[in-house]
Amino acid sequence: MLCLFIDDGQTFEGNIPGLPGEMPALTFTYRKATGRKVYEYIRASYKTADDEIAAAAKLVAAHLVSWNAARKDPASGLPVPVPVSVESLVQLADAPGTHRYFVALVNHVQGHAASSADAAPDPNV
């Protein structure tokens, strides 16, 4: 997949460790959100959890350049790439076992992850 990279030192590589025997690692390229965008997200009022998840997904989708996420094709059984989109991120937040990836992506984009290991939430949560 071809990606436009702006060589300004603001594009980062991230990795969320998988859970052995359960979930694979997620690798991705992203740009950190500006402070203004982070505060807009934090200070917005959400009436429901769905509203907050949608807002977080929109923030991440706007800053995620690429990722190695895939799903199994029902016809062939082979993995097919999942496009970076608000919809796919909402599914990631909602699917059993994958919410930890969503939280870590939000942390990376907001600049709360000093390293990939710091952004990976406790798998027991």
N, C-alpha and C positions, 0 to 999 in steps of 0.2 A: 504494500500500500504506500503510495507516495504522500508525503506530508510536506507542507510548507513550514520551514523552520526559520524564525527570525533570529539571527545570531546576535542577541543582545544580552546573553547570559541569563535569561529569565525562563528558559525552557528546561525542565528537569525530568529526570528518569525516576520512577518510583517502583517499588516492589512490595506487595503485601504477601507475607509468607502464607503458604497453604497449611492445611492440617493433614499430616501424614495419613494416608489411607482414606481420607474423606474428601478434601477439597484441594485443588491445585493452587499454586501461587498465581497472583495476578500481577503482571508487569504492565507499566503504562508510562506515557509521556504526557506531561501536563505543564501548564503555566499557572503560577500562583495568582490568585485574585488580588486586585488592588485593595488597599485598606478601605476605600470607600465602598466597594462591592461587598466586602465582608461585613462592614457595619450595616449596610442596607439589609443584608440577609439576617443579621442578628437582631436588628431593631424592628423588623417587620412583625406585625401581629398576625398570628395564625389562629383561625377559628377551630381547625381540626388537625389531627395528626396527618391526614392526607394532604392538607394545605402545606404543612411544613416539609413533608417529604418531597412534594412537587417543587417547592422553592429550592430545597437543597439540591435536587436533581438538576434543576435549571442552572444553578450556580456551577455545579460540577461539569455539566455538558458544555457550558460556555468556555471551560478552561481545560478540558481533557482533549489532548491532541490525538492520541491513539491508545489502544489497549489490546491485550491478547485474549479478551473474553470471547468465548465461543459457546454454541449450544449444539446439541445433537440434532441432525436433520432427521425427521421422522421417517422419511422414505429410505434414505441410504444408511442411516445410523452413523454417518461420518460427521465430524465437527464442522460447523460453518461459523464464520466470524459474525459477531454481534456488532452492529454499528453503534457508535457513540451517539446516544440520543437521550432526551429526557425520558422517553418511554422505557428504554432498556435500563436506565438507572433506577426508575421507579420499580421495575420488576426485580432488580437486584436488591433493592431495599425491602421488598415484600417477600421474596422467596425464602423458604426455610434454609437456614445455614449460610446465607450469603449477605445478611445484613451487616456483618462485621466488615465486609469489603466496602460496602457503601459508606459506613461511618469513617473508615480509613481514607477513602477518596475525598470525602468532605474535609477531613483534617488536613490532608495534603494541600488541597486547593486553598484553604484558608491560611496556610502557612504555619499550622500548629505542629507539623511533623519535622523535627530536626533531621530525622533519617527515616528510612522506610520501617525500620524496626520500632521506632518511637510511635509511628502512626498505626501500627497493627494493634487493634484492641485485643484484650484478653479473650481467647477462644472459649473460655468457660462462661462468658457473660451472655 
